[in-house]
Amino acid sequence: MSISLINVAHYYKQLTHQKQALTILQELIEANHPEWLSDDSTFVRTWRNQTGSPIFSPEVEIISDRKQLRGEWGGNTYIIDADELKVLVLDTYDKETGNLVDRDRSGDLFAQVAVNPFTGHIVVGVVLDYFAATTTSGIFVLDPQPRGYGIYRAQVPGPRPFPNEFSTYGVGEIKSLSFVEENLRVEYGDAAGNRSTITFQPGNSPAMEYANCVDIVVQEGPGLCSRINQ
């Protein structure tokens, strides 16, 4: 049975053993997930009651034949190249051998962009590869900061666990990105006409967390969510 952090806060009396326990917890978080305690994390902003207004309200647009993203926030302008966005794609098709391999991919084109109205985070759908009428895309989250931006990967699950936070399973052609409340909805499809929607919910980092996948149109095969829902 796990301990409740709400009860920890309720019964905290600044006793020596309580301080030691919280120090251990903070050291573990800082060593493994420092982003959980950063100023713009969901936890910190909720604790400070800052969730109603994002730190930045960026303005963004895709430019340069979809090769670049132009963003403005904090009084500065940023030009972000698609190939800055890199991710390890699991079980991607290798055209040389015909096998499925894990391969590092860089962005080729920006497909879609949306801004989280609650956090100001920028979500982009990026084409990573195109071969034999098959598009492989990834979903990235840009975290605007006073002098730049952080890059996170929204992880789409699959048959195997992720080796690290820099990996994902690819999706097909991203048709749209939108926010419903604080949840991100990603609609994507393939050349056969299949379409599905993946939903991500707020998590412990700007990357958010996978919530579910729903098939919208199934034209061929078991549907695009079948690999995710294995």
ABEGO torsion letter per residue (X at the ends): XBBBAAAAAAABAGBAAAAAAAAAAAAAAAAABAAAABAABAAAAAAAGAAABBABBBBBBBBGGGABBBBBBGGBBBBBBAAABBBBBBGBBBAAAGBBBBBBBBBABBABBBBBAAAGBBBBBBBABBBGGBBBBBBBBBBBBAAEBBBBBBBBBBABBBABAABBBBBBBBABBBBBEABBBBBBBBAAGBBBBBBBBBBABAAEBBABBBBABBABEAEAAAAAAX
